[in-house]
């Protein structure tokens, strides 16, 4: 289910979100 998918990928997702956040702050 979705929870299993999230648990499998959350570390990578968090890293990507952090990078996107940094890029957004730098662009602003």
N, CA, C and O atoms as a Tripos MOL2 file, in Angstrom:
@<TRIPOS>MOLECULE
protein
  112   111    28     0     0
PROTEIN
NO_CHARGES

@<TRIPOS>ATOM
      1 N           0.8220   -1.2100    0.0000 N.3       1 UNK1
      2 CA          0.0000    0.0000    0.0000 C.3       1 UNK1
      3 C           0.8550    1.2590    0.0000 C.2       1 UNK1
      4 O           2.0810    1.2040   -0.1030 O.2       1 UNK1
      5 N           0.1820    2.3830    0.1170 N.am      2 UNK2
      6 CA          0.8770    3.6650    0.0660 C.3       2 UNK2
      7 C           1.8600    3.8100    1.2120 C.2       2 UNK2
      8 O           2.9480    4.3580    1.0310 O.2       2 UNK2
      9 N           1.4890    3.3240    2.3970 N.am      3 UNK3
     10 CA          2.3820    3.4620    3.5500 C.3       3 UNK3
     11 C           3.6710    2.6810    3.3230 C.2       3 UNK3
     12 O           4.7520    3.1630    3.6620 O.2       3 UNK3
     13 N           3.5720    1.4880    2.7560 N.am      4 UNK4
     14 CA          4.7760    0.7000    2.4860 C.3       4 UNK4
     15 C           5.6570    1.4220    1.4730 C.2       4 UNK4
     16 O           6.8800    1.4600    1.6140 O.2       4 UNK4
     17 N           5.0190    1.9990    0.4390 N.am      5 UNK5
     18 CA          5.7730    2.7220   -0.5870 C.3       5 UNK5
     19 C           6.4780    3.9120    0.0460 C.2       5 UNK5
     20 O           7.6540    4.1600   -0.2180 O.2       5 UNK5
     21 N           5.7500    4.6470    0.8860 N.am      6 UNK6
     22 CA          6.3330    5.8170    1.5500 C.3       6 UNK6
     23 C           7.5180    5.4150    2.4070 C.2       6 UNK6
     24 O           8.5770    6.0400    2.3420 O.2       6 UNK6
     25 N           7.3430    4.3620    3.2190 N.am      7 UNK7
     26 CA          8.4300    3.9350    4.0980 C.3       7 UNK7
     27 C           9.6590    3.5400    3.2930 C.2       7 UNK7
     28 O          10.7880    3.7490    3.7360 O.2       7 UNK7
     29 N           9.4420    2.9680    2.1050 N.am      8 UNK8
     30 CA         10.5500    2.5200    1.2670 C.3       8 UNK8
     31 C          11.3060    3.7050    0.6670 C.2       8 UNK8
     32 O          12.5230    3.6480    0.4970 O.2       8 UNK8
     33 N          10.5870    4.7690    0.3500 N.am      9 UNK9
     34 CA         11.1750    5.8630   -0.4160 C.3       9 UNK9
     35 C          11.3360    7.1700    0.3380 C.2       9 UNK9
     36 O          11.9070    8.1200   -0.1990 O.2       9 UNK9
     37 N          10.8420    7.2440    1.5810 N.am     10 UNK10
     38 CA         10.7790    8.5440    2.2620 C.3      10 UNK10
     39 C          12.1420    9.1980    2.4210 C.2      10 UNK10
     40 O          12.2490   10.4190    2.3130 O.2      10 UNK10
     41 N          13.1930    8.4140    2.6770 N.am     11 UNK11
     42 CA         14.5140    9.0320    2.8580 C.3      11 UNK11
     43 C          14.9400    9.7750    1.5920 C.2      11 UNK11
     44 O          15.4270   10.9040    1.6560 O.2      11 UNK11
     45 N          14.7490    9.1250    0.4390 N.am     12 UNK12
     46 CA         15.1050    9.7530   -0.8310 C.3      12 UNK12
     47 C          14.2220   10.9660   -1.0960 C.2      12 UNK12
     48 O          14.7010   12.0040   -1.5520 O.2      12 UNK12
     49 N          12.9320   10.8290   -0.8070 N.am     13 UNK13
     50 CA         11.9970   11.9300   -1.0290 C.3      13 UNK13
     51 C          12.3920   13.1350   -0.1800 C.2      13 UNK13
     52 O          12.3890   14.2700   -0.6570 O.2      13 UNK13
     53 N          12.7340   12.8770    1.0840 N.am     14 UNK14
     54 CA         13.1290   13.9750    1.9740 C.3      14 UNK14
     55 C          14.3540   14.6860    1.4160 C.2      14 UNK14
     56 O          14.4250   15.9150    1.4360 O.2      14 UNK14
     57 N          15.3190   13.9170    0.9180 N.am     15 UNK15
     58 CA         16.5240   14.5340    0.3550 C.3      15 UNK15
     59 C          16.1730   15.4110   -0.8420 C.2      15 UNK15
     60 O          16.6810   16.5240   -0.9740 O.2      15 UNK15
     61 N          15.3040   14.9060   -1.7120 N.am     16 UNK16
     62 CA         14.9150   15.6640   -2.9050 C.3      16 UNK16
     63 C          14.1850   16.9430   -2.5060 C.2      16 UNK16
     64 O          14.4280   18.0100   -3.0690 O.2      16 UNK16
     65 N          13.2890   16.8230   -1.5290 N.am     17 UNK17
     66 CA         12.5340   18.0000   -1.0870 C.3      17 UNK17
     67 C          13.4690   19.0480   -0.4920 C.2      17 UNK17
     68 O          13.2990   20.2450   -0.7230 O.2      17 UNK17
     69 N          14.4570   18.5900    0.2760 N.am     18 UNK18
     70 CA         15.4230   19.5310    0.8510 C.3      18 UNK18
     71 C          16.1670   20.2600   -0.2580 C.2      18 UNK18
     72 O          16.3480   21.4760   -0.1930 O.2      18 UNK18
     73 N          16.5970   19.5220   -1.2740 N.am     19 UNK19
     74 CA         17.3380   20.1400   -2.3780 C.3      19 UNK19
     75 C          16.4590   21.1410   -3.1190 C.2      19 UNK19
     76 O          16.9210   22.2180   -3.4950 O.2      19 UNK19
     77 N          15.1890   20.7830   -3.3290 N.am     20 UNK20
     78 CA         14.2640   21.6870   -4.0070 C.3      20 UNK20
     79 C          14.0740   22.9470   -3.1630 C.2      20 UNK20
     80 O          14.0070   24.0550   -3.6960 O.2      20 UNK20
     81 N          13.9870   22.7700   -1.8480 N.am     21 UNK21
     82 CA         13.8160   23.9080   -0.9540 C.3      21 UNK21
     83 C          15.0030   24.8540   -1.0280 C.2      21 UNK21
     84 O          14.8330   26.0730   -1.0720 O.2      21 UNK21
     85 N          16.2080   24.2890   -1.0400 N.am     22 UNK22
     86 CA         17.4160   25.1090   -1.1450 C.3      22 UNK22
     87 C          17.4160   25.8770   -2.4640 C.2      22 UNK22
     88 O          17.7190   27.0700   -2.4950 O.2      22 UNK22
     89 N          17.0780   25.1950   -3.5390 N.am     23 UNK23
     90 CA         17.0690   25.8240   -4.8530 C.3      23 UNK23
     91 C          16.0410   26.9560   -4.8780 C.2      23 UNK23
     92 O          16.2900   28.0170   -5.4490 O.2      23 UNK23
     93 N          14.8860   26.7220   -4.2570 N.am     24 UNK24
     94 CA         13.8450   27.7430   -4.2110 C.3      24 UNK24
     95 C          14.3080   28.9660   -3.4410 C.2      24 UNK24
     96 O          14.0640   30.0980   -3.8570 O.2      24 UNK24
     97 N          14.9820   28.7380   -2.3100 N.am     25 UNK25
     98 CA         15.4730   29.8600   -1.5080 C.3      25 UNK25
     99 C          16.5440   30.6300   -2.2670 C.2      25 UNK25
    100 O          16.5820   31.8600   -2.2210 O.2      25 UNK25
    101 N          17.4080   29.9140   -2.9610 N.am     26 UNK26
    102 CA         18.4860   30.5640   -3.6990 C.3      26 UNK26
    103 C          17.9360   31.3780   -4.8680 C.2      26 UNK26
    104 O          18.4790   32.4280   -5.2120 O.2      26 UNK26
    105 N          16.8620   30.8880   -5.4720 N.am     27 UNK27
    106 CA         16.2930   31.5600   -6.6340 C.3      27 UNK27
    107 C          15.5060   32.8020   -6.2130 C.2      27 UNK27
    108 O          15.3830   33.7500   -6.9890 O.2      27 UNK27
    109 N          14.9810   32.8000   -5.0000 N.am     28 UNK28
    110 CA         14.1170   33.8930   -4.5530 C.3      28 UNK28
    111 C          14.8900   35.2050   -4.3990 C.2      28 UNK28
    112 O          14.3070   36.2250   -4.0300 O.2      28 UNK28
@<TRIPOS>BOND
     1     1     2 1
     2     2     3 1
     3     3     4 2
     4     3     5 am
     5     5     6 1
     6     6     7 1
     7     7     8 2
     8     7     9 am
     9     9    10 1
    10    10    11 1
    11    11    12 2
    12    11    13 am
    13    13    14 1
    14    14    15 1
    15    15    16 2
    16    15    17 am
    17    17    18 1
    18    18    19 1
    19    19    20 2
    20    19    21 am
    21    21    22 1
    22    22    23 1
    23    23    24 2
    24    23    25 am
    25    25    26 1
    26    26    27 1
    27    27    28 2
    28    27    29 am
    29    29    30 1
    30    30    31 1
    31    31    32 2
    32    31    33 am
    33    33    34 1
    34    34    35 1
    35    35    36 2
    36    35    37 am
    37    37    38 1
    38    38    39 1
    39    39    40 2
    40    39    41 am
    41    41    42 1
    42    42    43 1
    43    43    44 2
    44    43    45 am
    45    45    46 1
    46    46    47 1
    47    47    48 2
    48    47    49 am
    49    49    50 1
    50    50    51 1
    51    51    52 2
    52    51    53 am
    53    53    54 1
    54    54    55 1
    55    55    56 2
    56    55    57 am
    57    57    58 1
    58    58    59 1
    59    59    60 2
    60    59    61 am
    61    61    62 1
    62    62    63 1
    63    63    64 2
    64    63    65 am
    65    65    66 1
    66    66    67 1
    67    67    68 2
    68    67    69 am
    69    69    70 1
    70    70    71 1
    71    71    72 2
    72    71    73 am
    73    73    74 1
    74    74    75 1
    75    75    76 2
    76    75    77 am
    77    77    78 1
    78    78    79 1
    79    79    80 2
    80    79    81 am
    81    81    82 1
    82    82    83 1
    83    83    84 2
    84    83    85 am
    85    85    86 1
    86    86    87 1
    87    87    88 2
    88    87    89 am
    89    89    90 1
    90    90    91 1
    91    91    92 2
    92    91    93 am
    93    93    94 1
    94    94    95 1
    95    95    96 2
    96    95    97 am
    97    97    98 1
    98    98    99 1
    99    99   100 2
   100    99   101 am
   101   101   102 1
   102   102   103 1
   103   103   104 2
   104   103   105 am
   105   105   106 1
   106   106   107 1
   107   107   108 2
   108   107   109 am
   109   109   110 1
   110   110   111 1
   111   111   112 2
@<TRIPOS>SUBSTRUCTURE
     1 UNK1         2 RESIDUE 1 A UNK
     2 UNK2         6 RESIDUE 1 A UNK
     3 UNK3        10 RESIDUE 1 A UNK
     4 UNK4        14 RESIDUE 1 A UNK
     5 UNK5        18 RESIDUE 1 A UNK
     6 UNK6        22 RESIDUE 1 A UNK
     7 UNK7        26 RESIDUE 1 A UNK
     8 UNK8        30 RESIDUE 1 A UNK
     9 UNK9        34 RESIDUE 1 A UNK
    10 UNK10       38 RESIDUE 1 A UNK
    11 UNK11       42 RESIDUE 1 A UNK
    12 UNK12       46 RESIDUE 1 A UNK
    13 UNK13       50 RESIDUE 1 A UNK
    14 UNK14       54 RESIDUE 1 A UNK
    15 UNK15       58 RESIDUE 1 A UNK
    16 UNK16       62 RESIDUE 1 A UNK
    17 UNK17       66 RESIDUE 1 A UNK
    18 UNK18       70 RESIDUE 1 A UNK
    19 UNK19       74 RESIDUE 1 A UNK
    20 UNK20       78 RESIDUE 1 A UNK
    21 UNK21       82 RESIDUE 1 A UNK
    22 UNK22       86 RESIDUE 1 A UNK
    23 UNK23       90 RESIDUE 1 A UNK
    24 UNK24       94 RESIDUE 1 A UNK
    25 UNK25       98 RESIDUE 1 A UNK
    26 UNK26      102 RESIDUE 1 A UNK
    27 UNK27      106 RESIDUE 1 A UNK
    28 UNK28      110 RESIDUE 1 A UNK
